[in-house]
Amino acid sequence: MHQSKRAVGILGGTFDPIHFGHLRLALELFQAFDLDHIRIIPCYQPVHRKQPIASPEDRMAMTRRAVASESALKADETEIKRKEPSYTIDTLLDFRKKAPQVPFCILIGIDAFLGFTSWHRWQDILDNAHLIVAHRPNYHLPHTGIVAKLLRERHSDDATIIHKKIHGCILLHPITSLEISATDIRKQIAMGKNPRYLLPDNVYEYIKKRGTYSVVSSI
């Protein structure tokens, strides 16, 4: 990883499969915060959700195809190569060792942020990165509870702060709401329907070639 002067975004997920909802979120945040680039990281084994249908190798291959034509987005195999349950803090500390002076930004949706304090070593994440929280334009944040307290302590409206500080800030940004579901895509494929315009064509071609998601009972 090169030593960028601008902050680098980190977007993790199962990406089972990766679709335009993921990609549009990443590109909008890249542009809104003038990030150097965003690393799209398929997890090897999620910790708090059902295991993916596609293999780690297939999800990595789909991610590479999805971002191949967009220089702002980089497919990253860090968690796939680790071959262990995927914790954000482990990946973040690995990046921090390689680039100690680079500001990193964890990109998450609002629903994930509401559960952020249940993440493994969440305090350490904020000691090593910023959070950029993507939300729907009219979403209302909680006024009480631990998340509200965290926002009072860490929130910033200054989009440039992520390039000046190494870690510790939480920024909010509204994004285009694309109601695309990986679960729905898998179901459509299993039922023989065409999911075109929900995900990149080259990703769908890979899925068809590999026969991924073809069994309804596995969805």
C-alpha positions as CSV (number, residue, x, y, z in Angstrom):
1,M,0.0,0.0,0.0
2,H,1.5,3.3,-1.0
3,Q,1.9,6.1,1.5
4,S,-1.0,8.4,0.6
5,K,-1.3,12.0,1.8
6,R,-5.1,11.6,1.7
7,A,-7.3,9.3,3.7
8,V,-8.0,5.8,2.4
9,G,-11.4,4.2,2.6
10,I,-12.1,0.7,3.8
11,L,-15.3,-1.0,2.8
12,G,-15.8,-4.6,4.0
13,G,-18.6,-7.1,3.5
14,T,-19.5,-10.5,2.4
15,F,-20.2,-9.3,-1.2
16,D,-22.3,-12.4,-1.9
17,P,-22.5,-11.1,-4.6
18,I,-21.2,-7.6,-4.9
19,H,-23.7,-5.3,-6.5
20,F,-24.4,-1.7,-7.6
21,G,-25.6,-0.7,-4.1
22,H,-22.1,-1.5,-2.7
23,L,-20.3,0.2,-5.6
24,R,-22.4,3.3,-5.7
25,L,-22.0,3.8,-2.0
26,A,-18.2,3.5,-2.3
27,L,-18.0,5.9,-5.3
28,E,-20.2,8.5,-3.7
29,L,-18.1,8.5,-0.5
30,F,-14.9,8.5,-2.5
31,Q,-16.0,11.7,-4.2
32,A,-17.6,13.4,-1.2
33,F,-14.6,13.0,1.0
34,D,-11.8,13.3,-1.6
35,L,-10.4,9.9,-0.6
36,D,-7.2,8.7,-2.1
37,H,-9.0,5.4,-3.0
38,I,-11.2,2.8,-1.3
39,R,-10.2,-0.8,-0.6
40,I,-13.1,-3.2,-1.1
41,I,-12.5,-6.1,1.2
42,P,-14.5,-9.4,1.0
43,C,-14.5,-11.1,4.3
44,Y,-13.3,-14.7,4.6
45,Q,-15.7,-15.7,7.3
46,P,-18.2,-13.3,8.8
47,V,-18.6,-13.3,12.6
48,H,-22.1,-11.9,13.2
49,R,-24.1,-13.2,10.3
50,K,-24.9,-16.3,8.3
51,Q,-22.1,-17.7,6.2
52,P,-22.0,-16.7,2.6
53,I,-23.2,-19.0,-0.2
54,A,-20.3,-18.3,-2.6
55,S,-16.8,-19.4,-1.7
56,P,-14.2,-16.8,-0.5
57,E,-12.4,-17.3,-3.8
58,D,-15.5,-16.7,-5.9
59,R,-16.5,-13.6,-3.9
60,M,-12.9,-12.2,-4.3
61,A,-13.1,-12.9,-8.1
62,M,-16.4,-11.2,-8.4
63,T,-15.1,-8.2,-6.5
64,R,-12.1,-7.9,-8.7
65,R,-14.3,-7.9,-11.8
66,A,-16.7,-5.4,-10.3
67,V,-14.0,-2.7,-9.7
68,A,-11.8,-3.5,-12.7
69,S,-12.8,-0.4,-14.6
70,E,-12.9,2.1,-11.7
71,S,-9.5,3.3,-10.5
72,A,-10.9,4.7,-7.3
73,L,-11.9,1.3,-6.0
74,K,-9.3,-1.5,-5.2
75,A,-10.2,-5.1,-4.6
76,D,-8.3,-6.3,-1.5
77,E,-7.7,-9.9,-0.6
78,T,-6.3,-9.2,3.0
79,E,-9.1,-11.1,4.8
80,I,-9.4,-13.8,2.2
81,K,-5.7,-14.6,2.5
82,R,-5.9,-14.6,6.3
83,K,-8.3,-17.6,6.2
84,E,-9.7,-16.8,9.7
85,P,-12.9,-15.2,11.0
86,S,-12.9,-11.6,9.8
87,Y,-12.6,-8.9,12.4
88,T,-12.3,-5.3,11.2
89,I,-9.7,-4.5,13.8
90,D,-7.3,-7.2,12.6
91,T,-7.4,-5.9,9.1
92,L,-7.1,-2.3,10.2
93,L,-4.0,-3.0,12.4
94,D,-2.5,-4.9,9.4
95,F,-2.9,-1.8,7.3
96,R,-1.7,0.5,10.1
97,K,1.6,-1.5,10.3
98,K,2.1,-1.1,6.5
99,A,1.2,2.6,6.4
100,P,1.5,4.2,9.9
101,Q,0.9,7.8,8.8
102,V,-2.1,7.2,6.5
103,P,-5.6,8.1,7.8
104,F,-8.0,5.2,7.3
105,C,-11.7,5.5,7.2
106,I,-14.1,2.6,7.8
107,L,-17.1,3.0,5.6
108,I,-20.4,1.6,7.0
109,G,-24.1,2.0,6.5
110,I,-26.3,3.5,9.2
111,D,-27.7,0.1,10.3
112,A,-24.3,-1.2,10.9
113,F,-23.3,1.9,12.8
114,L,-26.2,1.5,15.2
115,G,-24.7,-1.8,16.2
116,F,-21.1,-0.6,16.1
117,T,-20.5,-0.9,19.8
118,S,-21.1,-4.6,19.6
119,W,-18.1,-5.0,17.2
120,H,-15.0,-6.8,18.4
121,R,-12.7,-4.2,20.0
122,W,-14.7,-1.3,18.6
123,Q,-12.8,1.3,20.8
124,D,-9.6,0.2,19.2
125,I,-11.1,0.7,15.8
126,L,-11.7,4.4,16.6
127,D,-8.2,4.6,18.0
128,N,-6.9,3.6,14.5
129,A,-9.4,4.9,12.0
130,H,-12.3,7.3,11.4
131,L,-15.8,6.2,10.7
132,I,-17.8,7.4,7.7
133,V,-21.4,6.5,8.1
134,A,-23.6,6.5,5.0
135,H,-27.3,7.0,5.5
136,R,-30.5,7.7,3.7
137,P,-31.2,11.4,3.3
138,N,-34.1,11.6,5.8
139,Y,-32.8,9.1,8.3
140,H,-33.2,10.1,12.0
141,L,-30.4,9.2,14.4
142,P,-31.0,8.2,18.0
143,H,-31.0,11.0,20.6
144,T,-30.2,8.7,23.6
145,G,-28.1,5.6,24.2
146,I,-24.5,4.7,23.6
147,V,-24.5,5.5,19.9
148,A,-25.9,9.0,20.6
149,K,-23.2,9.5,23.2
150,L,-20.6,8.4,20.8
151,L,-21.8,10.9,18.2
152,R,-21.7,13.7,20.7
153,E,-18.1,12.9,21.5
154,R,-16.8,12.1,18.1
155,H,-19.0,13.6,15.3
156,S,-17.5,16.2,13.0
157,D,-19.1,18.1,10.1
158,D,-15.6,19.0,8.7
159,A,-15.1,16.6,5.7
160,T,-11.4,17.6,5.6
161,I,-10.6,16.5,9.1
162,I,-10.1,12.9,8.0
163,H,-7.0,14.0,6.0
164,K,-5.6,16.0,9.0
165,K,-6.1,13.5,11.8
166,I,-5.1,9.8,11.8
167,H,-8.2,8.5,13.6
168,G,-11.0,9.1,16.0
169,C,-13.7,11.0,14.1
170,I,-17.2,10.0,13.0
171,L,-18.7,11.7,9.9
172,L,-22.1,11.3,8.4
173,H,-23.1,11.5,4.8
174,P,-26.4,11.0,2.9
175,I,-26.1,8.8,-0.2
176,T,-28.3,7.7,-3.0
177,S,-30.6,5.0,-1.7
178,L,-30.4,2.0,-4.0
179,E,-32.6,-0.7,-2.5
180,I,-30.6,-3.6,-3.9
181,S,-30.4,-6.8,-1.9
182,A,-27.8,-9.6,-2.4
183,T,-30.3,-12.0,-1.0
184,D,-32.8,-11.0,-3.7
185,I,-30.2,-11.3,-6.4
186,R,-29.3,-14.8,-5.3
187,K,-33.0,-15.8,-5.3
188,Q,-33.6,-14.3,-8.8
189,I,-30.6,-16.3,-10.1
190,A,-31.8,-19.5,-8.4
191,M,-35.2,-19.1,-10.0
192,G,-33.8,-18.5,-13.5
193,K,-34.6,-14.8,-13.6
194,N,-32.3,-12.1,-15.0
195,P,-30.7,-9.8,-12.3
196,R,-29.2,-7.5,-14.9
197,Y,-28.9,-3.8,-13.9
198,L,-28.6,-4.9,-10.2
199,L,-25.0,-5.9,-10.5
200,P,-22.2,-5.4,-13.1
201,D,-22.5,-7.5,-16.2
202,N,-19.1,-9.1,-15.8
203,V,-20.0,-10.2,-12.3
204,Y,-23.2,-11.8,-13.6
205,E,-21.3,-13.5,-16.4
206,Y,-18.9,-15.0,-13.8
207,I,-21.8,-16.2,-11.7
208,K,-23.5,-17.9,-14.7
209,K,-20.2,-19.5,-15.7
210,R,-19.5,-20.9,-12.2
211,G,-23.1,-21.9,-11.5
212,T,-23.0,-19.9,-8.3
213,Y,-26.4,-19.5,-6.5
214,S,-28.1,-22.0,-8.9
215,V,-29.7,-24.1,-6.1
216,V,-32.8,-22.5,-4.6
217,S,-32.5,-24.5,-1.3
218,S,-29.1,-23.0,-0.6
219,I,-30.3,-19.4,-0.6
